Amino acid sequence: MEAATGRTWLDGVRPYVEKAPLAALALGISSGFPYAMIGATLTTRLAQSGIDKKTVTAFSLAFLVYNLKFLWAWAVDGVRLPVIGRLGQRVSWLLVAGTLVIAAVVHLALIDPKADIAATAFAAILVGAAGSTFDIVIDAYRIEILEPRQLGVGAGMSQYGWRIGSAGAGALALVIAARHGWSLAYLACAGLALPAMLAGLIVGEPERRHVVAPRKGLAAALEAIWRPFVQFFARPGAVIILAFILIHKIGDTLANLTFRLLFDDLKFSNDEIAFYDVGLGFWAYLIGIFVGGVLYARMGMKRSVLLSLVLMAISNLSFAGLAAAGHSNIGMAGAIGFENFASGFGGVAVVAYFSALCDLRFTAAQYALISAAASILGRIVTGTTAGALIEAMGYVNFYLFTTLIALPGVALFWWMSRTGMVDRSIGSAGVVEGDEG
């Protein structure tokens, strides 16, 4: 799995212009924007509507729908949609899920949080449900159109797209909201579901998809649900691998979902947030993705993943510094720049590893399990305790705490690499055709 010797920097750049990674870019754009609609953008919308911090952070529980997506991911692998299913299993699901996302975002746009916070919460959950289903299809489609050699680059392009979608939606929403209100802002962002839908129509069904022969009956239906998970947990060290997936990002997730609260308390304006958090952060993230893709090609999977975990663990320290400094544009630029660079780098290496874990017969179900597990602990902790922790500890100690709890994930992956467990965990998605078995 490690990089071959004799590779040049050009070898790490060339794959970015191939068809499958370019399609991954479009998929990432549509994957990122629903997250922004119920993430930082909704946090700002609620904060500016006068909603208290505990209620605002509790809205992060809407993301838990993403963590439950493995429960219905099997349907994306095995249920053929009527009529539209003639376009292909993945393409038909892309179109249907994308349409559901557009409808859910429009619904959230038309609700006033000040008038009905419960209805707002329900609408956010609907966006999460539609967005998570969209993610199931997008992730499976991305993994299946990419060759094993393209997993790192494809992850990078997907992260590029994700950042364009989330940052673009966030910036667009902030600018429009400041001038025309939040409803129009959300309506304007709904069209960002279209790039993935168009990519599916243009590229078509993935050639690498392994179709399990269809069977009828209740027993066959139940097997379709549990078989992807049985196959995953039959691998050597599967429980330890799952433990790593669960804890590797807990500190990063806990910190990231509170940044907008910090900016609001430090009295940064919408325009300042748009410029630094969305604008500067966007470019720092893209640079991190590019560096991550190149270093992934040169360093190999294990070393690049380990480096990314270290960078993400210490990036929260920069926000402790910003909290201590107060309203500082230079401090905000430095904190956001470093955090986004680390996240971009990590997005390439870690996503490539998680993609390689999948069996091509069960891509949707297994990646849904992996991606859901990757952030569930952080989201639960954020939604249930983040606001109270900030009020009790203050922002500086809170971000120091998020750095500390990220270290066990770094240590565990180092041990997994040393013992060979990382190599033994790879599924057929990470194996060159003809080398399996």
C-alpha positions as CSV (number, residue, x, y, z in Angstrom):
1,M,0.0,0.0,0.0
2,E,2.9,2.3,0.4
3,A,4.2,4.6,-2.4
4,A,6.6,3.1,-4.9
5,T,10.1,4.5,-5.2
6,G,11.2,6.6,-8.2
7,R,8.0,8.7,-8.3
8,T,8.2,12.4,-9.1
9,W,6.1,15.3,-8.0
10,L,4.5,15.4,-11.4
11,D,3.2,11.9,-10.9
12,G,1.3,13.2,-7.9
13,V,-0.2,16.1,-9.9
14,R,-1.2,14.4,-13.2
15,P,-4.1,12.2,-11.9
16,Y,-6.0,15.3,-10.8
17,V,-7.0,16.0,-14.5
18,E,-8.3,12.4,-15.1
19,K,-12.1,11.9,-15.7
20,A,-12.9,10.0,-12.5
21,P,-11.2,12.5,-10.1
22,L,-12.9,15.4,-11.9
23,A,-16.2,13.7,-11.4
24,A,-15.3,13.3,-7.7
25,L,-15.0,17.1,-7.6
26,A,-18.6,17.6,-8.8
27,L,-19.8,14.9,-6.3
28,G,-18.0,16.7,-3.5
29,I,-19.7,20.0,-4.3
30,S,-23.1,18.6,-3.8
31,S,-22.1,16.6,-0.8
32,G,-20.8,19.6,1.1
33,F,-23.6,22.1,0.8
34,P,-26.3,20.3,2.9
35,Y,-23.7,20.1,5.7
36,A,-23.3,23.8,5.6
37,M,-27.1,24.4,5.6
38,I,-27.4,22.7,9.0
39,G,-23.9,23.4,10.3
40,A,-22.1,26.7,10.6
41,T,-24.6,28.6,8.5
42,L,-27.5,27.5,10.6
43,T,-25.5,28.2,13.8
44,T,-25.0,31.8,12.6
45,R,-28.7,32.1,11.6
46,L,-29.8,30.9,15.1
47,A,-27.3,33.0,17.0
48,Q,-28.4,36.1,15.1
49,S,-32.0,35.2,15.8
50,G,-31.2,35.4,19.6
51,I,-31.3,31.7,20.3
52,D,-29.3,30.7,23.4
53,K,-26.0,28.8,23.1
54,K,-27.2,25.5,24.6
55,T,-30.1,25.4,22.1
56,V,-27.7,26.3,19.2
57,T,-25.2,23.6,20.0
58,A,-28.0,21.1,20.5
59,F,-28.8,21.6,16.8
60,S,-25.6,19.7,16.1
61,L,-27.7,16.6,17.0
62,A,-29.3,17.0,13.6
63,F,-26.1,15.7,12.2
64,L,-26.7,12.4,14.0
65,V,-29.0,11.5,11.1
66,Y,-25.7,11.2,9.1
67,N,-24.4,8.8,11.7
68,L,-27.5,6.6,11.3
69,K,-27.3,6.4,7.5
70,F,-25.7,2.9,7.6
71,L,-29.2,1.7,8.7
72,W,-30.7,2.3,5.3
73,A,-27.5,2.3,3.1
74,W,-28.2,-1.3,2.1
75,A,-31.1,0.0,0.1
76,V,-28.8,2.1,-2.1
77,D,-26.8,-1.0,-2.9
78,G,-29.8,-3.4,-3.4
79,V,-33.1,-1.7,-4.1
80,R,-33.8,-0.9,-7.7
81,L,-35.9,2.2,-8.2
82,P,-38.9,1.8,-10.5
83,V,-38.8,3.5,-13.9
84,I,-35.8,5.7,-13.3
85,G,-33.8,2.6,-12.3
86,R,-33.2,2.0,-16.0
87,L,-30.5,4.7,-15.8
88,G,-28.5,2.5,-13.5
89,Q,-28.4,1.8,-9.7
90,R,-26.1,4.6,-8.8
91,V,-27.2,7.2,-11.3
92,S,-30.9,6.7,-10.4
93,W,-30.3,7.0,-6.7
94,L,-28.2,10.2,-7.3
95,L,-31.1,11.8,-9.1
96,V,-33.7,10.9,-6.5
97,A,-31.5,11.7,-3.5
98,G,-30.5,15.1,-5.0
99,T,-34.1,16.0,-5.6
100,L,-34.9,15.2,-1.9
101,V,-32.1,17.4,-0.8
102,I,-33.4,20.4,-2.8
103,A,-36.9,19.9,-1.4
104,A,-35.6,19.7,2.2
105,V,-33.4,22.8,1.9
106,V,-36.3,24.8,0.4
107,H,-38.5,23.6,3.4
108,L,-35.9,24.9,5.9
109,A,-35.6,28.2,4.0
110,L,-39.3,28.9,4.6
111,I,-39.3,28.5,8.4
112,D,-38.5,31.3,10.9
113,P,-36.5,30.0,13.9
114,K,-37.8,32.9,16.2
115,A,-41.4,31.9,15.5
116,D,-41.0,28.1,15.8
117,I,-37.7,26.6,17.0
118,A,-39.2,23.1,17.1
119,A,-40.3,23.3,13.4
120,T,-36.8,24.6,12.6
121,A,-35.3,21.6,14.4
122,F,-37.5,19.2,12.4
123,A,-36.6,20.9,9.1
124,A,-32.9,20.6,9.9
125,I,-33.4,16.9,10.6
126,L,-35.1,16.5,7.2
127,V,-32.1,18.2,5.5
128,G,-29.8,15.8,7.4
129,A,-31.8,12.8,6.4
130,A,-31.9,13.8,2.7
131,G,-28.3,14.9,2.8
132,S,-27.1,11.7,4.4
133,T,-28.9,9.6,1.8
134,F,-27.3,11.8,-0.9
135,D,-23.9,11.1,0.8
136,I,-24.4,7.4,0.8
137,V,-24.9,7.4,-3.0
138,I,-22.1,9.9,-3.6
139,D,-19.6,8.1,-1.6
140,A,-20.3,4.7,-3.2
141,Y,-20.3,6.2,-6.6
142,R,-17.0,8.0,-6.0
143,I,-15.3,4.9,-4.7
144,E,-16.5,2.7,-7.6
145,I,-15.5,5.1,-10.4
146,L,-12.0,5.5,-9.0
147,E,-9.2,3.0,-9.5
148,P,-7.2,2.0,-6.5
149,R,-4.3,4.2,-7.6
150,Q,-6.8,7.2,-7.8
151,L,-8.2,6.8,-4.3
152,G,-5.9,9.5,-2.8
153,V,-6.4,11.9,-5.6
154,G,-10.1,11.2,-5.8
155,A,-10.4,11.8,-2.1
156,G,-8.6,15.1,-2.6
157,M,-10.8,16.2,-5.5
158,S,-13.9,15.1,-3.5
159,Q,-12.6,17.3,-0.6
160,Y,-12.0,20.2,-3.0
161,G,-15.6,19.9,-4.1
162,W,-16.9,19.4,-0.6
163,R,-15.2,22.6,0.5
164,I,-16.4,24.5,-2.6
165,G,-19.9,23.3,-1.8
166,S,-19.9,24.0,1.9
167,A,-17.9,27.2,1.7
168,G,-19.7,28.5,-1.3
169,A,-23.0,27.8,0.3
170,G,-21.9,29.4,3.5
171,A,-20.5,32.5,1.9
172,L,-23.5,32.9,-0.4
173,A,-25.9,32.5,2.5
174,L,-24.1,35.0,4.6
175,V,-23.9,37.6,1.9
176,I,-27.6,37.2,0.8
177,A,-28.8,37.0,4.4
178,A,-27.2,40.3,5.3
179,R,-29.1,42.0,2.4
180,H,-32.3,40.0,1.7
181,G,-32.8,37.7,4.7
182,W,-32.2,34.0,5.5
183,S,-35.0,32.5,3.6
184,L,-33.8,33.8,0.2
185,A,-30.2,32.8,1.2
186,Y,-31.2,29.2,1.7
187,L,-33.3,29.1,-1.5
188,A,-30.3,30.3,-3.5
189,C,-28.2,27.5,-2.1
190,A,-30.5,24.6,-3.0
191,G,-29.2,24.4,-6.6
192,L,-25.9,23.1,-5.4
193,A,-27.3,19.6,-5.4
194,L,-27.2,19.7,-9.2
195,P,-23.4,19.0,-9.9
196,A,-23.5,15.5,-8.5
197,M,-26.7,14.7,-10.4
198,L,-25.2,16.0,-13.7
199,A,-21.9,14.1,-13.0
200,G,-23.9,10.8,-12.7
201,L,-25.7,11.5,-16.0
202,I,-22.5,12.3,-17.8
203,V,-20.2,9.6,-16.4
204,G,-22.8,6.8,-16.1
205,E,-22.7,3.7,-14.0
206,P,-19.2,2.7,-12.6
207,E,-17.4,-0.2,-14.2
208,R,-15.8,-1.4,-11.0
209,R,-19.2,-2.0,-9.2
210,H,-19.5,-5.6,-8.2
211,V,-23.2,-6.5,-8.4
212,V,-24.4,-9.2,-6.0
213,A,-26.9,-11.5,-7.8
214,P,-30.4,-10.5,-6.8
215,R,-32.5,-12.9,-4.7
216,K,-36.1,-12.8,-3.5
217,G,-37.7,-13.4,-0.2
218,L,-37.5,-12.2,3.4
219,A,-34.3,-14.1,4.2
220,A,-32.6,-12.6,1.2
221,A,-33.7,-9.1,2.2
222,L,-32.4,-9.6,5.7
223,E,-29.1,-11.0,4.3
224,A,-28.7,-7.8,2.2
225,I,-28.9,-5.8,5.4
226,W,-26.5,-7.7,7.6
227,R,-24.0,-9.3,5.1
228,P,-22.0,-6.0,4.5
229,F,-21.4,-5.7,8.2
230,V,-20.5,-9.4,8.7
231,Q,-18.0,-9.2,5.9
232,F,-16.4,-6.1,7.5
233,F,-16.1,-7.5,11.0
234,A,-14.7,-10.8,9.7
235,R,-11.5,-9.0,8.9
236,P,-8.5,-9.3,11.3
237,G,-8.5,-6.5,13.9
238,A,-11.9,-5.2,12.7
239,V,-12.9,-4.1,16.2
240,I,-9.7,-2.1,16.7
241,I,-10.1,-0.5,13.3
242,L,-13.7,0.5,14.2
243,A,-12.3,1.9,17.5
244,F,-9.9,4.1,15.5
245,I,-12.7,5.2,13.2
246,L,-14.8,6.2,16.2
247,I,-12.1,8.2,18.1
248,H,-9.8,9.6,15.5
249,K,-11.8,12.8,14.9
250,I,-13.5,13.4,18.2
251,G,-11.5,16.4,19.2
252,D,-11.7,17.9,15.7
253,T,-15.5,17.5,15.5
254,L,-16.0,18.9,19.0
255,A,-14.0,22.0,18.2
256,N,-15.3,22.6,14.6
257,L,-18.9,22.8,15.5
258,T,-18.3,25.6,18.0
259,F,-16.2,28.0,15.9
260,R,-19.1,30.2,14.9
261,L,-20.1,30.6,18.6
262,L,-16.5,31.9,19.3
263,F,-16.7,34.3,16.4
264,D,-20.0,35.6,17.5
265,D,-18.8,36.1,21.1
266,L,-15.7,37.9,19.8
267,K,-18.0,40.2,17.9
268,F,-16.8,39.4,14.4
269,S,-19.2,40.7,11.7
270,N,-20.8,38.6,9.0
271,D,-18.5,40.2,6.5
272,E,-15.4,39.4,8.6
273,I,-16.6,35.8,9.0
274,A,-17.3,35.5,5.3
275,F,-13.9,36.8,4.4
276,Y,-11.7,34.9,6.9
277,D,-13.7,31.8,7.8
278,V,-15.2,31.2,4.4
279,G,-12.8,33.0,2.1
280,L,-9.4,32.5,3.6
281,G,-10.4,29.2,5.1
282,F,-11.4,28.0,1.6
283,W,-8.0,28.7,0.1
284,A,-6.1,27.2,3.1
285,Y,-8.3,24.1,2.8
286,L,-7.6,23.8,-1.0
287,I,-3.8,24.1,-0.4
288,G,-4.1,21.5,2.3
289,I,-5.9,19.1,0.0
290,F,-3.3,19.7,-2.8
291,V,-0.4,19.1,-0.5
292,G,-2.2,16.1,1.0
293,G,-2.7,14.6,-2.4
294,V,0.9,15.0,-3.5
295,L,2.3,13.8,-0.2
296,Y,-0.1,10.8,-0.2
297,A,1.4,9.8,-3.6
298,R,5.0,10.2,-2.3
299,M,4.7,9.1,1.4
300,G,2.2,6.3,1.0
301,M,-1.0,5.8,2.9
302,K,0.2,5.0,6.4
303,R,2.7,7.9,6.9
304,S,0.4,10.4,5.3
305,V,-2.5,9.4,7.5
306,L,-0.4,9.6,10.6
307,L,0.9,13.1,9.7
308,S,-2.6,14.3,9.0
309,L,-3.8,13.1,12.4
310,V,-1.0,15.0,14.2
311,L,-1.8,18.2,12.3
312,M,-5.5,18.0,13.0
313,A,-4.8,17.3,16.7
314,I,-2.7,20.4,17.2
315,S,-4.8,22.7,15.0
316,N,-7.3,23.3,17.8
317,L,-4.5,25.1,19.7
318,S,-4.7,28.0,17.3
319,F,-8.3,28.6,18.4
320,A,-7.2,28.6,22.0
321,G,-4.8,31.4,21.0
322,L,-7.5,33.3,19.2
323,A,-9.8,33.0,22.2
324,A,-7.1,34.4,24.4
325,A,-6.2,37.2,22.0
326,G,-9.8,38.4,21.6
327,H,-11.1,40.2,18.4
328,S,-8.0,40.0,16.2
329,N,-8.2,39.7,12.4
330,I,-4.6,38.5,12.3
331,G,-5.4,35.9,15.0
332,M,-8.5,34.8,13.1
333,A,-6.6,34.5,9.9
334,G,-3.8,32.4,11.5
335,A,-6.2,30.1,13.3
336,I,-8.5,29.5,10.4
337,G,-5.6,29.1,8.0
338,F,-3.9,26.4,10.0
339,E,-7.0,24.5,10.9
340,N,-8.3,24.4,7.3
341,F,-4.9,23.4,6.0
342,A,-4.8,20.5,8.5
343,S,-8.4,19.5,7.7
344,G,-7.7,19.5,3.9
345,F,-4.6,17.4,4.3
346,G,-6.5,15.0,6.6
347,G,-9.4,14.9,4.3
348,V,-7.3,13.4,1.5
349,A,-5.3,10.8,3.6
350,V,-8.0,9.6,6.0
351,V,-10.8,9.5,3.4
352,A,-8.5,7.5,1.0
353,Y,-7.8,5.0,3.8
354,F,-11.5,4.7,4.7
355,S,-12.4,4.3,1.0
356,A,-9.9,1.5,0.6
357,L,-11.5,-0.4,3.5
358,C,-14.6,-1.1,1.5
359,D,-15.6,-4.3,-0.3
360,L,-16.9,-3.4,-3.8
361,R,-19.9,-5.7,-3.3
362,F,-21.1,-3.5,-0.4
363,T,-19.6,-0.1,-1.1
364,A,-22.6,2.0,0.0
365,A,-23.3,0.1,3.2
366,Q,-19.7,-0.3,4.4
367,Y,-18.7,3.3,3.6
368,A,-21.9,4.6,5.3
369,L,-20.9,2.6,8.4
370,I,-17.3,3.9,8.3
371,S,-18.2,7.6,7.7
372,A,-21.0,7.5,10.2
373,A,-18.8,6.1,12.9
374,A,-16.1,8.6,12.1
375,S,-17.9,11.5,13.7
376,I,-20.7,10.1,15.9
377,L,-18.8,10.5,19.2
378,G,-17.8,14.1,18.4
379,R,-21.3,15.0,17.4
380,I,-23.0,13.5,20.4
381,V,-20.5,15.2,22.8
382,T,-20.9,18.5,20.9
383,G,-24.7,18.4,20.9
384,T,-25.0,17.4,24.6
385,T,-22.1,19.1,26.3
386,A,-20.2,21.6,24.1
387,G,-22.3,24.6,25.1
388,A,-22.1,23.8,28.8
389,L,-18.3,23.0,28.6
390,I,-17.7,26.4,27.0
391,E,-19.7,28.2,29.7
392,A,-17.9,26.2,32.4
393,M,-14.4,26.2,31.1
394,G,-14.2,29.2,28.8
395,Y,-13.1,29.0,25.2
396,V,-9.3,28.7,25.9
397,N,-9.5,25.7,28.1
398,F,-12.2,24.2,25.9
399,Y,-9.9,24.2,22.8
400,L,-7.0,22.9,24.9
401,F,-9.3,20.0,26.0
402,T,-10.3,19.2,22.4
403,T,-6.5,19.0,21.5
404,L,-5.9,16.5,24.4
405,I,-8.8,14.2,23.5
406,A,-7.5,13.9,19.9
407,L,-4.2,12.3,21.0
408,P,-5.5,8.7,21.6
409,G,-6.5,8.4,17.9
410,V,-3.0,9.4,16.8
411,A,-1.4,6.8,19.1
412,L,-3.8,4.0,18.0
413,F,-3.1,4.6,14.3
414,W,0.7,4.6,15.0
415,W,0.3,1.2,16.7
416,M,-1.9,-0.2,13.9
417,S,0.7,0.8,11.3
418,R,3.6,-0.8,13.3
419,T,1.7,-4.1,13.7
420,G,0.6,-4.4,10.0
421,M,-3.0,-4.1,10.9
422,V,-3.6,-1.2,8.5
423,D,-2.4,-3.3,5.5
424,R,-4.5,-6.3,6.6
425,S,-7.6,-4.2,6.9
426,I,-7.8,-3.1,3.2
427,G,-10.9,-4.3,1.2
428,S,-11.3,-4.9,-2.5
429,A,-11.8,-1.2,-3.2
430,G,-8.1,-0.6,-2.3
431,V,-6.8,-3.6,-4.3
432,V,-5.8,-3.5,-8.0
433,E,-8.0,-5.8,-10.1
434,G,-6.3,-9.1,-10.5
435,D,-4.4,-8.8,-7.2
436,E,-7.4,-9.8,-5.0
437,G,-7.4,-12.9,-3.0
